[in-house]
Amino acid sequence: MSAIGQHELDGAYAAILTQGGESKGATKIRAVLTPLRAVLEWAAIRGWCDKPAFERPKVELVRMQFLRPEEAAALVNEAAPHIRPLLVFLITTGARMSEALELEWQDVDLDGARAVVWQKQGNERHIDLPPVAVIALRGIPWRDGRVFRPVFKRRDSHGVLRWVVGDAYHDTNRTGGGQIKSAWAAACRRAGLPGHERVWTPKGERWPKKVFVPDMSPHCLRHTFATWHYCVHRDLLKLKEDGGWQTITMVTRYAKRMPDHYCDQIRKWWAYDDWSEIQKCVPYTGQPVHVEN
């Protein structure tokens, strides 16, 4: 461990990351530098090596992306039925995707409008559910195990195509995402959100394929929650606590992002009040077939 220095760190970037040393600074920090530093600091406390000192890669500033109320309504309405309650939950609670997908029904109190999620640091966070989130969750037909589950089509023994509900989304151990990639892209495209068409010819095939790649990722719904929250409450400390951020500094970037003009629309969104444009939020029409494993 004492032999690990900047030269070895640069070699780790090249060996571990898909784009090697050309990877973005944020990727280098998240995937290599942070875990390496954690290990070496733990060892340094025990006197096994010196406290590590590394050059921190430069992180490019990117434009924060979030949705206005009417855009959020369009996204929910245009999503596949089984995705709608998940999107509503993410928009109204600021939960990270991993926190939402790991949520169990035993940690949800619909009558008390409260849910408990577990943060990546291992801390539990108590979330107050606005009326629209309660309505969306009540529309889910199962009440055990994971709250949010994958839904897909499968033929039964008689050859009939049926909707099937799985037990849980793929577990990446919080090292990646993409669990709702296709459903997210389809919802963004139908909702008219910005993106671009990716065209390529797979190896060994003659004809090109085309997919829509949205500019936004599901994590932008956490930004949406934060900008809406500050627009309504004007309270950074409350935003920090409600959203589960570690410091006030981390939430200051959300201040004054959402114009005051949208305050009443946000309140109506949360309350599910006079939603003439959001008629399809209650998610399920018919009962999907639930199978184990």
N, C-alpha and C positions, 0 to 999 in steps of 0.2 A: 504493500500500500504506500510505503514511503517513496516508491519509485514512480508513482503516478503523478504526472505533471501536465503542463499545457500540451506538450508534444503528444503524450498518450491520449489526451482528450481529443485532440484534432484527429488522431488516428481512429478513435472510437466513432466520431462523426462519420468518417469515410466508410467504416466497416458496418455500422449499424443502420444508418439512414438510407432510404431508397435513393435519394439524390446526393448522398455523401456530403462532402464539404460545401456543396452548393445549396444545401437545404436552407429554408428560412430560419431566421434567428429564433423565432418562437418554437419551431419544431426542435431545434437543437437543445433549447433550454428544457422543454417539456420531456423529451424522450431520452436525453442523454445526461445533460449537465445536472439537472435537479436530482435524479436518483443517485448519480455518482457522488455528488456533494453530500447527500444525506448519509450515504454509507461511510464516507471518509470522516465526516464530522462525528458520527457515532463512534468510529474507531479512535479519533483524536481525543475524545473525552476519556477513553480508557488508556491513553498513553501509548497507543500502538503506532501512531504516526503524527506528523504535524497537522495543524488545522489547514484544510485545503484552501488554495487561492488560485482561482482561474479567471481568465478573461471572459466576460459576459458578452455573448453575441449581441449585435445590434438588432433590435426588433423594430420592424417597419410599422409605422402607425397606419392603421386601416380605418376606413370610414365605418362608423357604427351604423348598423342597419336595424331598423325596427319598423313595425307596422302601425298605421293609423287605424282607428276603430273600424272604418268601413272596409279597409283592406283585410283586417283580421276576420271580419264577418264573412267576406268573400272566400277567404282561405278555408274557414270551417265549413261553409256551405258546399264548397266544391270538393272537399276531401271525401274519401271512401267512408262509409258509415262507421266502420269499426275504429277509424282514426279520429273522428270528430271529438269524442270525449277526451282523448289524449291531448289534442291541440288546445281545447278549451282549458284543460287543467294546466298546461304549460303557460298559456297566455295569462291566466288569472292568478297563478301562484308563483311564477318565476322559478319553478323547479327545474333542475338540470335534467336532461334526458335520462341519465343513469338513475337519478333519484326517482323519477316517475316510473320507469320500467321495472324497478325493483319494489315498487309500492305494493303492499299486501292489504287485502281487505280487512284483516284484523287491526290494521293501523288507520282505518278510515271510520269516522263517526259521522254519518250523514245527518242524523238528527241534531247533533251538536255542531255541524258544519266545521269539522276539524279533521286534519290528517297529519300523520307523522311520517316524515321521510328521513332517511339517513344520508348525511353529507359524506363527501369523499374523505373528509378528515376523520370520519367515524363518529361525528356528533349527530345527535338527533335534533331535528328541527320541526317545531309544531307550526302547522300552516292553517290559517283561518280560510275557509272556503267561501267565496262569494256565492250568491244564489245561483248564478249561471253554472258554476262548477258543480254544485250539488245536483242541479237538474241534469247535467250531462252525465254525472256518475250514476244517478238513479236509472238512467236509460240502459245501463250495462246489464245484461240478463243474468250474469253469474255473480255469486257473492262469497266465493272462497278462493284462496290462492292469490295469484297475481291479479291486480286490478286491470292492467292493460296487457292484452295478449294479441299475438298475431292471428289473423284470419285469412284463410286461403281456400281455394276450391279443390275438391277431391272427389273422384267417383267412388260410390259405394259398391257393395258386392253385386248390385243389380245394374251397375253402369250408369246410375243417375248422378249427375253432377250436383254436389251439395257444398254449402259453406261449412267449413270446419274451423274450429277454434283450437289453437294450440295452448299449451300450458304456460309458456313464457317466451319472450323474445330471446334471441341468441345472447348469451352472456360473454361479453368481451373483457370481463374483469376490470371494467372502467378504463381500458386502454385504447378504446376506439369507439366508433359509432356506426352509423349506416343502417341501423335496424329497420328504419322506415324510409329508406332512401327512395325507393320506387314510388311509394304512396305519397311521399312528400313532394317529389318532382311533379307527379300528376296533378296534385292539388294546386301547386303553385302555377302550373301551366294553365289549368282551367280557370283559376282566379285572376289571370292576367298579370301576375307578378313578374318582374323582370328576370331574364335569363337568356340562354343562348342554346342553339342546337349543336350538338356534337355529332359529327358524321365520321365514321371510320369503317374500314372493311376488315372484319375479323380474319385472323390467319386461317388459311385453308378454305375460305369462302369466296364466292364470286361477287356477291351483291353487298353493297354497303349497308350499314345499320345507322339509325339516327335516333338519338335520345335528347330530351330536353334537360338541360342542366340549369337549375335555378340559381340566381345570384345569392339568394339567402339560404342559410342553413337552419335547421330546427333550433339551434342555439340562439338565433336572433329573437326567438320568442321570449327568452329570458331578458334580452335587452328591451323588448316591447313591454314586458311587465314592469321593468324598472322605470322606464320613461313615463308610462302611464301613472305609476304609483307616485312619482314625484310631482307630476302635473296636478294630481288631485290633492295630495297631502302636504306637499311642500315641506317635507321633514326627512332630512338625510339619515338621522339616527333611526327613525322608524323604518325607512327603506332598508338600511343595513340589517336590522333585526329581522324584518319580515322576509327579506330575500336570502338571508344566511351568508352575507358577506363578512369577511373577517375584520375589515377596517373601514372607517368613514372615507378614507382616501379612495378606496376602490369604487365607491358609489357616487363620488362627486361628479364624475363624467356624465352621469345621467341627468344632472340638474339642467333645467331649462331647455331640454331637447324637444319636448312636446309642447307646442303652443297652447296657451290658455284656452283658445277657441275650442279645443277638443275635450275640455274637462267634463262638460255635461254628457257628451257622447260616451265617454269612458264610464261614467257612473251608470248610464243606462245599459251599457254592455255588461258590466258586472252584475247589475240587478235583473237582467233579462227583462227590461221594462220597455215596452213599446218598440219591440224589435220587428218592425215590419219588414226589414231587409234581412233578418236572420231567422227564417222560418224553419230551417232544417237542423237546428242545433241539437234537438233531442235525437240521439244518434241512431237508434236501431228501428228498423221496420222489418218485423219478423224475427224469429229466433234462429240464430245459427246453430248448427249441430256441434255439440261439444264432445271431443274425444280426448282421451288421455294420451300423453306422449305423442 
